[in-house]
Amino acid sequence: MKKGTVKFFNSEKGYGFIKCDDGKEYFVHATGLRDSVEEGDNVTFELREGKKGLNAFNVELVHD
């Protein structure tokens, strides 16, 4: 599992981006979420190949 922060998420359009702790950014679609997310949330996620590169999926909030 990778860790990162939700950089942007538009709930009306159903997509956004997660900035990984390694500095890379990944696209996330609402279908890849396991929890509701907002900008600034810390999350864990997995990656899989999408139409335009790697996408985040199984995105879950990190509960401290």
C-alpha positions as a Python dict, from the first residue, in 0.01 Angstrom:
ca = {
    (1, 'M'): (0, 0, 0),
    (2, 'K'): (117, 349, -83),
    (3, 'K'): (54, 654, 133),
    (4, 'G'): (-30, 1004, 21),
    (5, 'T'): (-247, 1313, 51),
    (6, 'V'): (-555, 1408, -150),
    (7, 'K'): (-436, 1706, -352),
    (8, 'F'): (-768, 1771, -527),
    (9, 'F'): (-1103, 1595, -542),
    (10, 'N'): (-1420, 1713, -717),
    (11, 'S'): (-1707, 1508, -576),
    (12, 'E'): (-1953, 1642, -836),
    (13, 'K'): (-1738, 1520, -1126),
    (14, 'G'): (-1612, 1215, -936),
    (15, 'Y'): (-1237, 1244, -979),
    (16, 'G'): (-924, 1397, -835),
    (17, 'F'): (-554, 1350, -767),
    (18, 'I'): (-350, 1205, -485),
    (19, 'K'): (6, 1318, -416),
    (20, 'C'): (207, 1018, -304),
    (21, 'D'): (466, 1046, -28),
    (22, 'D'): (732, 983, -296),
    (23, 'G'): (627, 1307, -473),
    (24, 'K'): (439, 1151, -767),
    (25, 'E'): (74, 1231, -836),
    (26, 'Y'): (-192, 980, -936),
    (27, 'F'): (-540, 1015, -1081),
    (28, 'V'): (-826, 876, -873),
    (29, 'H'): (-1184, 816, -984),
    (30, 'A'): (-1477, 794, -741),
    (31, 'T'): (-1510, 423, -824),
    (32, 'G'): (-1164, 370, -670),
    (33, 'L'): (-1263, 511, -331),
    (34, 'R'): (-1344, 299, -27),
    (35, 'D'): (-1408, 610, 189),
    (36, 'S'): (-1528, 961, 110),
    (37, 'V'): (-1229, 1193, 72),
    (38, 'E'): (-1164, 1566, 75),
    (39, 'E'): (-862, 1776, -13),
    (40, 'G'): (-588, 1739, 246),
    (41, 'D'): (-696, 1394, 370),
    (42, 'N'): (-419, 1141, 437),
    (43, 'V'): (-489, 817, 254),
    (44, 'T'): (-350, 477, 165),
    (45, 'F'): (-403, 331, -181),
    (46, 'E'): (-297, 79, -444),
    (47, 'L'): (-209, 143, -808),
    (48, 'R'): (-329, -16, -1128),
    (49, 'E'): (-289, 66, -1494),
    (50, 'G'): (-567, 283, -1637),
    (51, 'K'): (-635, 428, -1981),
    (52, 'K'): (-381, 709, -1934),
    (53, 'G'): (-133, 563, -1685),
    (54, 'L'): (-139, 450, -1325),
    (55, 'N'): (-454, 519, -1124),
    (56, 'A'): (-512, 502, -749),
    (57, 'F'): (-773, 254, -626),
    (58, 'N'): (-879, 101, -293),
    (59, 'V'): (-829, 451, -151),
    (60, 'E'): (-890, 457, 226),
    (61, 'L'): (-857, 730, 487),
    (62, 'V'): (-573, 696, 736),
    (63, 'H'): (-720, 697, 1084),
    (64, 'D'): (-465, 830, 1332),
}
